[in-house]
Amino acid sequence: MTTLRAVCFDLDGTLIDSDESIVASFFYACDKLGIPRPDRKAIIGSIGYLLEDQIAQLTDYDPHKFATVYREYYGRVCCELTQLMPGAREILATLRAAGFLLGFATSKRRYYAEQILQRLGILDFFEARVGGEDVEKPKPDPEPLIKVADILGVSLNEMLLVGDTRFDVLAARNAGMKCLCVTLGYEDRSVLDSLQPEGIFDSLEAVGAYIMARWGTARVKPSTCGDKAHA
């Protein structure tokens, strides 16, 4: 059995609850631009797509102009309105203590992700940080995961992804790696079931227990990623 050396996490819907910051920013942009607000449920259901793709789904306004106004507000409220998912800090601490290398891959801009995670007190757990601006093709393309593995200095079959949506399952499959899903986020359980990831769990505590039970004997030397770690 291949040794597991690293774990990559999705952020929205997996480690962090971004609902309020994203909805508030959509509403702000719509009000400022004088266009109808999308339904709250529709906004939440579109989380996981790149922002411009979300906008195209939810409005008829120019996605790039809308995104400029959205980000103007999001940058002011994202830290205040984003919360940790239950068990997020604990799973990161457990995996780090066991010697696993940790990274994240998100469609969110890395600048915002790092601000949010710093405020929530978990940024320093991650030696690889990949945001939407760091790749040409977001999940479900494997590029974000390939980049995380490269930064951490591991092969793809030595890393698994923890996520919450079809984008995560498909990106992991396209990268040839395992994916564990949590039902905390933005995908119906039935969709996750149909995609058959390595496992589906109702809590991050259960994900951590599964990883530790199966691969917890991992012993990894400290990372020598250097300047690449925050690329």
Buried (B, 14 or more C-beta within 10 A) or exposed (E): EEEBBBBBBBBBBBBBBBBBBBBBBBBBBBEEBEEEBBEEEEBBBBBBBBBBBBBBBBBEBEBEEBBEBBBEBBBBBBBEBBBBBEBBBEBBEBBBEBBBBBBBBBBBBBEBBBBBBEEBEBBEBBBBBBBBEBBEEBBBBBBBBBBBBBBBBBBBBBBBBBBBBBBBBBBBBBBEBBBBBBBBBBBEEEEBEEBEBBBBBEBBBBBBBBBBEBBBEBEBEEBEBEEBBBB
